[in-house]
Amino acid sequence: MTDQEKTLLDSVPTGLYIAGEWVEASGDKTFDVRDPATNDVVRTIADASPADGMRALDAAVAAQDSWAATPPRTRSDILRRAFDLVQAHKEDLALLMTIEMGKPLAEARGEVGYGGEFLRWFSEEAVRISGRYGLNPEGTGRMVVSQRPVGPSFFVTPWNFPFAMATRKIAPALAAGCTVVIKPPALTPLTTMYFVKLLEEAGLPAGVVNVVQTSRSSALSAPIIADPRLRKLSFTGSTEVGRKLIAQAAEGVLRVSMELGGNAPFVVFEDADLDKAVEGALAAKFRNIGQACTAANRFIVHQDVADEFARRITERVDAMKIGRGTEDGVSIGPLIDHDAVAKAIELVGDAVERGATLLSGGKALEGVGSFYEPTVLANVQAGSEILREEIFGPVLAIATFADEAEAVRLANDTEYGLVSYVFTQDLARGHRMIDALETGMMGLNVGVVSNAAAPFGGVKQSGVGREGGFEGIHEYLSTKYTLIPVD
């Protein structure tokens, strides 16, 4: 670890952030955060108990009325100052993410840029919350429709995008006038803790955002979700965990936003521009080391171009450098832990046993760290587990199709529906695919779709609700209708 890294890590608080203060956890419990590239402990931090979680909710509830009454322009200005502070500290945020999560530094910088845009976007949306006023059809009264903050909100964020997932939830909540308790992931909590320091510097009042990192997620979350004062739950993570949280939230009829698992199809038609398709595939598959819910999971390629597509992809993958994300030229960092490596080994092994051709990679690296080679599989057969399960690793699996109808059937053959990618030069076909594919988002001749100005979310078992775009702030607003009689 370099002196720069040590200095940065020393600047990250170790406590919980409750009611505007950094405090120790109950019983002074702690847990370690490790660098997945070296397995070294990089920071030992407070481990929140369920009682600490309730203290955080108490603080959010106490601050709710005053924050909701804060003028929209004031809320907007705080978010804009937070955006500016993120830009000023972007190198520290990027390095911190690389240390605790493993992604290459260049990608971490990209996440800082992407995540920061939610602060800027929702700073602009805060002053545009609107309603309507008008005579009812009968002429007997005037209707006033207004928007009010939902209220105290609880966020559970994932480890794979530790900055962007925090800003994507916190920014619209603050813009709408909601207070927050956030539980960052135990694997990558440091980025959120550092970011909250910036929110504090931007002038965010005490109690509006509270951070309770813990190694005991379920134990901490359950009493918060069960508390009748909580009004909103937002979670990003696996569908399995999302189902459990939805069930818990149903007891209090909470508003929920769930961004869950994905099994994204990447469809390449015979008329596709293969240069663009290859570039799109590399971005859709290997960004974040394949550890993204939007990562392309199933490459469904027309039989006439499958071999050439596989050849070009393999050539590029063979040139990828593996290593710690801080090293120059590294494009593939470590997976988050050894369980992720074991899953990749299992899925690739199953595919090969069923007849797939291993073109590149296919094994874990020996030594410290949780590294797995970027891998290309061709001729993946129906029934292979890799076509059913979310890979969450740097494995590109290619299956083939003969016609458009088969491509649509294969693409939709999943319980998930987050995002899809289609490459074709036929505009009419592109429009047909927009209508035919059962996903909440789609990239047409592009491999990355996320943008703060766009609604992010899926259909089927990929979740409910949207984050980002004009739609994002409405997840934190409730509609109130008032009738005023005409004299």
C-alpha positions in Angstrom: 0.0 0.0 0.0 1.3 3.4 -1.0 1.7 6.4 1.3 -1.1 8.1 -0.7 -3.4 5.2 -0.1 -2.6 5.2 3.6 -3.2 8.9 3.9 -6.5 8.6 2.1 -7.7 5.7 4.2 -6.8 7.6 7.4 -9.1 10.4 6.3 -12.1 8.1 6.2 -14.1 8.1 9.5 -14.4 4.8 11.4 -17.7 5.5 13.2 -21.4 5.5 12.4 -22.9 8.8 11.3 -26.0 9.5 13.3 -27.7 12.9 13.9 -24.7 14.7 12.4 -22.0 13.1 14.5 -19.6 10.3 14.0 -20.2 7.9 16.9 -19.0 4.4 18.0 -21.2 1.4 17.7 -22.9 -0.1 20.7 -20.5 -2.3 22.6 -17.6 -0.8 20.5 -18.0 -3.6 18.0 -16.0 -3.3 14.8 -15.3 -5.2 11.5 -12.6 -5.2 8.9 -12.7 -3.9 5.3 -10.3 -5.7 3.0 -8.7 -5.0 -0.4 -9.9 -7.9 -2.6 -6.6 -7.7 -4.7 -4.4 -8.4 -1.7 -6.7 -9.5 1.0 -5.1 -6.9 3.3 -7.2 -5.2 6.0 -7.4 -1.5 4.9 -9.7 -0.1 7.6 -11.4 -1.3 10.8 -14.7 0.4 11.3 -17.7 0.5 13.6 -20.1 -2.4 13.3 -23.7 -1.1 13.9 -26.1 -3.1 16.0 -29.9 -3.1 15.6 -30.1 -0.6 18.4 -27.7 1.7 16.4 -30.0 1.3 13.4 -32.9 2.5 15.5 -30.9 5.5 16.8 -30.3 6.4 13.2 -34.0 6.1 12.4 -34.8 8.3 15.4 -32.5 10.9 14.0 -34.1 10.8 10.5 -37.6 11.0 12.0 -36.6 14.0 14.2 -35.2 15.8 11.1 -38.0 15.0 8.7 -40.4 17.9 9.3 -37.8 20.6 9.2 -36.1 19.1 6.1 -39.5 18.8 4.3 -40.1 22.4 5.1 -36.7 23.5 3.8 -37.2 25.6 0.7 -36.6 23.6 -2.5 -33.9 26.1 -3.6 -32.0 25.5 -0.3 -32.1 21.7 -0.9 -31.1 22.3 -4.5 -28.1 24.4 -3.4 -26.9 21.8 -1.0 -27.0 19.1 -3.6 -25.2 21.3 -6.1 -22.5 22.1 -3.5 -22.1 18.4 -2.9 -21.7 17.8 -6.7 -18.9 20.4 -6.8 -17.2 18.9 -3.8 -17.3 15.5 -5.5 -15.6 16.9 -8.5 -12.9 18.4 -6.3 -12.4 15.1 -4.5 -12.9 12.8 -7.5 -9.4 11.3 -7.4 -9.8 10.4 -3.7 -13.2 8.9 -4.3 -11.9 6.9 -7.3 -8.9 5.5 -5.4 -11.0 4.6 -2.4 -13.3 2.6 -4.6 -10.5 0.8 -6.3 -8.9 -0.1 -2.9 -12.1 -1.5 -1.3 -13.8 -2.9 -4.4 -11.1 -3.7 -6.9 -12.3 -2.1 -10.1 -9.6 -0.5 -12.3 -8.9 3.1 -11.4 -10.0 4.4 -14.8 -13.4 2.8 -14.2 -13.6 4.1 -10.7 -13.1 7.6 -12.1 -16.0 6.9 -14.5 -18.2 5.9 -11.6 -17.4 9.2 -9.8 -18.5 11.1 -12.9 -21.7 9.0 -13.3 -22.6 9.0 -9.6 -21.9 12.7 -9.3 -24.4 13.5 -12.1 -27.3 12.3 -9.8 -26.4 15.1 -7.4 -26.4 17.6 -10.2 -29.5 16.2 -11.9 -31.6 16.1 -8.7 -30.3 19.5 -7.6 -32.1 20.7 -10.7 -35.2 18.6 -10.1 -35.6 19.8 -6.5 -37.0 23.1 -7.7 -39.3 21.6 -10.3 -41.6 19.6 -8.1 -45.0 20.6 -9.4 -48.8 20.0 -9.0 -51.9 21.1 -10.8 -55.0 23.3 -10.2 -58.2 23.4 -12.1 -62.0 23.2 -12.2 -63.5 19.8 -11.8 -65.6 18.5 -14.8 -68.9 19.2 -12.9 -67.9 22.8 -12.2 -68.7 22.3 -8.5 -65.1 22.6 -7.2 -61.5 23.4 -7.8 -59.0 20.6 -7.6 -55.6 21.2 -6.1 -53.1 18.3 -6.7 -49.8 18.7 -4.8 -46.8 16.6 -4.1 -45.4 15.9 -0.6 -42.3 14.1 0.6 -42.9 10.4 1.3 -41.0 10.7 4.6 -38.1 8.9 6.3 -36.4 6.4 3.9 -34.2 3.4 4.4 -31.6 2.5 1.8 -29.7 -0.7 1.4 -26.9 -0.4 -1.3 -24.7 -3.0 -3.0 -20.9 -3.4 -3.0 -20.3 -3.2 -6.8 -21.0 0.5 -7.3 -20.4 1.9 -3.9 -20.5 5.6 -4.9 -23.1 5.7 -7.7 -25.6 3.5 -5.8 -25.4 5.9 -2.8 -25.9 9.0 -4.8 -28.6 7.5 -7.0 -30.8 7.0 -3.9 -29.7 9.8 -1.6 -29.9 12.6 -4.2 -33.6 12.2 -5.2 -34.6 11.6 -1.6 -33.0 14.8 -0.5 -34.4 16.7 -3.4 -37.9 15.6 -2.6 -37.5 16.5 1.1 -37.1 13.0 2.6 -34.6 12.1 5.3 -32.4 9.0 5.0 -30.9 6.1 6.9 -28.5 4.3 4.6 -26.8 0.9 5.2 -23.8 0.6 2.9 -22.5 -2.8 2.1 -20.1 -4.4 4.5 -17.7 -5.2 1.7 -17.4 -1.6 0.4 -18.6 0.8 3.0 -15.8 3.3 3.0 -16.8 5.2 -0.2 -20.3 6.0 1.3 -18.7 7.1 4.6 -16.3 9.4 2.7 -19.2 10.8 0.6 -21.2 11.7 3.7 -18.3 13.8 4.9 -18.8 15.8 1.6 -22.5 16.1 2.2 -21.8 17.5 5.7 -19.3 20.0 4.2 -22.0 21.0 1.7 -24.2 22.1 4.5 -26.6 19.2 5.0 -28.3 19.6 8.3 -27.8 17.0 11.1 -30.0 14.0 10.9 -31.0 14.3 7.3 -28.6 11.5 6.2 -27.5 8.8 8.7 -25.1 6.0 7.9 -25.0 2.7 9.7 -22.6 0.2 8.3 -22.8 -3.3 9.7 -21.7 -6.9 9.3 -25.2 -8.0 10.4 -27.4 -6.7 7.7 -30.6 -8.6 8.3 -30.5 -8.1 12.0 -30.1 -4.3 11.6 -32.6 -3.9 8.8 -35.5 -5.8 10.1 -36.5 -3.5 13.0 -36.0 -0.4 10.9 -38.3 -1.8 8.2 -40.9 -2.9 10.8 -41.0 0.6 12.5 -44.2 2.4 11.5 -42.4 5.7 11.3 -40.5 4.5 8.2 -42.3 5.3 4.9 -39.9 4.2 2.1 -37.5 1.3 1.4 -35.1 1.2 -1.5 -32.8 -1.7 -2.2 -30.4 -2.7 -4.9 -29.2 -6.3 -4.9 -30.2 -9.8 -5.6 -33.8 -10.8 -6.4 -33.7 -13.4 -3.6 -33.0 -10.8 -1.0 -35.3 -8.3 -2.6 -38.3 -10.7 -2.3 -37.6 -11.0 1.4 -37.4 -7.2 1.9 -40.6 -6.7 -0.1 -42.4 -9.2 2.2 -41.1 -7.3 5.3 -42.1 -4.0 3.8 -45.6 -5.3 3.0 -46.4 -5.4 6.8 -46.2 -1.6 7.0 -47.4 -1.0 3.4 -44.1 0.8 2.6 -43.3 2.5 -0.7 -40.6 0.3 -2.2 -38.0 0.7 -5.0 -36.3 -2.5 -5.9 -33.5 -2.8 -8.4 -32.8 -6.5 -8.5 -31.0 -9.2 -10.5 -30.5 -9.2 -14.2 -29.8 -11.7 -17.0 -29.2 -9.3 -19.9 -29.4 -10.6 -23.5 -26.9 -9.1 -26.0 -28.4 -9.8 -29.4 -26.2 -9.5 -32.5 -28.0 -9.8 -35.9 -26.4 -10.8 -39.1 -26.5 -7.3 -40.5 -24.8 -5.7 -37.4 -21.7 -3.6 -37.6 -19.4 -6.1 -36.0 -16.8 -3.4 -35.0 -19.5 -1.6 -33.0 -20.9 -4.9 -31.7 -17.5 -5.9 -30.4 -16.9 -2.6 -28.7 -20.4 -2.7 -27.2 -19.9 -6.2 -26.0 -16.6 -5.4 -24.2 -18.3 -2.5 -22.4 -21.5 -4.4 -21.6 -19.6 -7.5 -20.3 -16.3 -6.4 -18.8 -17.1 -3.0 -17.3 -16.7 -3.4 -13.5 -15.1 -6.8 -14.1 -18.5 -8.1 -15.1 -19.9 -7.3 -11.7 -22.9 -5.3 -12.7 -26.6 -6.0 -12.8 -26.6 -4.4 -16.3 -23.7 -6.6 -17.5 -24.6 -8.6 -20.6 -25.1 -12.2 -19.5 -26.1 -14.0 -22.6 -24.6 -13.2 -26.0 -27.2 -14.3 -28.6 -25.4 -14.1 -31.9 -26.7 -14.9 -35.4 -25.2 -18.2 -36.7 -23.8 -16.5 -39.8 -21.6 -14.1 -37.8 -21.0 -16.0 -34.6 -17.6 -17.3 -35.5 -16.3 -14.0 -36.6 -17.8 -12.2 -33.6 -16.2 -14.8 -31.3 -12.8 -14.5 -33.0 -12.7 -10.7 -32.7 -13.9 -10.8 -29.0 -11.3 -13.4 -28.1 -8.5 -11.4 -29.7 -9.4 -8.4 -27.5 -9.9 -10.4 -24.4 -6.6 -12.1 -24.8 -4.9 -8.7 -24.6 -6.5 -7.7 -21.3 -4.2 -7.1 -18.4 -5.2 -8.5 -15.0 -4.0 -7.0 -11.8 -4.7 -4.6 -8.9 -6.8 -1.8 -10.1 -4.3 0.8 -9.2 -1.7 -0.6 -11.7 -1.2 1.1 -15.1 -3.0 -0.6 -17.9 -5.1 -3.0 -15.8 -8.6 -3.6 -17.2 -9.5 -6.7 -15.1 -9.2 -6.3 -11.4 -10.2 -8.9 -8.7 -13.6 -10.2 -8.1 -15.1 -9.0 -4.9 -14.3 -12.3 -3.0 -13.4 -15.9 -3.4 -17.1 -16.9 -3.4 -17.4 -15.0 -6.6 -14.5 -16.8 -8.1 -15.9 -20.1 -7.1 -19.2 -19.2 -8.8 -17.4 -18.4 -12.1 -15.5 -21.7 -11.9 -18.7 -23.6 -11.4 -20.6 -21.9 -14.2 -17.8 -22.2 -16.8 -17.2 -25.8 -15.8 -20.9 -26.6 -16.3 -21.0 -24.9 -19.7 -17.9 -26.8 -21.0 -19.3 -30.1 -19.7 -22.5 -29.4 -21.8 -20.5 -28.8 -25.0 -19.4 -25.2 -24.9 -16.0 -24.3 -26.5 -13.5 -22.5 -24.2 -11.8 -19.9 -26.4 -10.0 -17.8 -23.7 -9.4 -17.8 -20.0 -11.4 -20.2 -17.9 -9.5 -20.4 -14.6 -8.7 -18.6 -11.4 -5.3 -17.0 -10.8 -3.2 -18.6 -8.1 -1.8 -16.5 -5.2 -3.4 -13.8 -3.1 -6.5 -11.9 -4.2 -9.7 -13.1 -5.8 -8.8 -13.0 -9.5 -10.4 -14.8 -12.4 -9.3 -14.7 -16.0 -11.5 -12.9 -18.5 -13.2 -15.7 -20.3 -14.9 -16.4 -23.7 -17.1 -19.4 -24.3 -18.6 -20.2 -27.7 -21.3 -22.7 -28.7 -23.0 -22.5 -25.3 -25.7 -25.1 -25.2 -29.3 -24.7 -24.1 -29.7 -25.8 -20.5 -26.4 -24.5 -19.4 -26.5 -22.8 -16.0 -24.6 -19.9 -17.3 -27.6 -19.0 -19.5 -30.0 -19.1 -16.5 -27.9 -17.5 -13.6 -26.5 -14.0 -13.4 -22.7 -14.5 -13.8 -21.4 -11.4 -12.0 -17.9 -12.0 -13.4 -15.8 -11.6 -16.5 -17.2 -14.5 -18.5 -18.7 -13.9 -22.0 -20.9 -16.7 -23.1 -22.0 -17.0 -26.8 -25.1 -18.9 -28.0 -26.4 -18.8 -31.6 -29.8 -18.2 -33.3 -31.2 -18.6 -36.8 -33.9 -16.0 -37.2 -35.5 -13.0 -35.4 -38.2 -15.0 -33.8 -35.7 -17.3 -32.2 -33.6 -14.4 -31.0 -36.6 -12.8 -29.3 -37.6 -16.2 -27.7 -34.1 -16.8 -26.4 -33.7 -13.2 -25.1 -37.1 -13.3 -23.2 -36.5 -16.8 -21.8 -35.7 -15.6 -18.3 -37.6 -14.4 -15.2 -35.5 -11.2 -15.3 -36.0 -8.1 -17.3 -33.6 -5.3 -16.5 -31.8 -4.4 -19.7 -31.2 -5.8 -23.2 -28.7 -4.9 -25.9 -29.4 -5.2 -29.6 -27.0 -4.7 -32.6 -28.6 -4.3 -36.0 -28.4 -1.8 -38.9 -32.0 -2.4 -39.8 -34.0 0.5 -38.2 -37.3 -1.3 -38.6 -35.9 -4.4 -36.8 -34.6 -2.2 -34.1 -38.1 -0.8 -33.4 -39.5 -4.3 -33.4 -37.0 -5.4 -30.8 -37.9 -2.3 -28.6 -41.4 -3.6 -28.6 -40.6 -7.3 -28.3 -37.9 -7.5 -25.6 -39.3 -7.7 -22.1 -36.8 -5.4 -20.3 -37.1 -2.0 -18.6 -34.2 -0.6 -20.6 -32.5 -1.3 -23.9 -29.4 -0.3 -25.7 -29.7 -0.2 -29.5 -26.2 -0.4 -31.0 -24.7 0.7 -27.7 -23.2 -1.3 -24.8 -23.8 1.1 -21.9 -27.2 2.7 -21.2 -27.0 4.2 -17.7 -27.4 8.0 -17.4 -28.6 10.2 -14.5 -31.2 11.8 -16.8 -32.8 8.4 -17.7 -35.1 6.2 -15.7 -33.1 3.1 -14.5 -35.1 0.0 -13.6 -36.5 -3.3 -14.8 -39.6 -5.4 -15.2 -40.5 -8.9 -14.2 -38.3 -10.1 -11.3 -35.7 -7.4 -12.0 -37.6 -5.0 -9.7 -40.1 -2.2 -9.3 -39.7 1.5 -9.5 -37.2 3.7 -11.3 -34.1 5.6 -10.3 -32.9 8.7 -12.2 -34.7 10.8 -14.8 -37.8 12.8 -14.2 -39.3 9.6 -12.8 -36.7 9.2 -10.0 -37.9 12.0 -7.8 -41.5 10.8 -7.9 -40.4 7.6 -6.0 -40.0 9.9 -3.0 -43.2 12.0 -3.4 -46.8 11.2 -2.5 -49.7 12.8 -4.3 -52.3 14.8 -2.3 -55.6 15.9 -3.8 -57.7 18.8 -2.3 -61.1 19.8 -3.4 -62.2 23.5 -2.8 -65.9 24.0 -3.4 -67.0 26.8 -5.8 -69.2 29.3 -4.0 
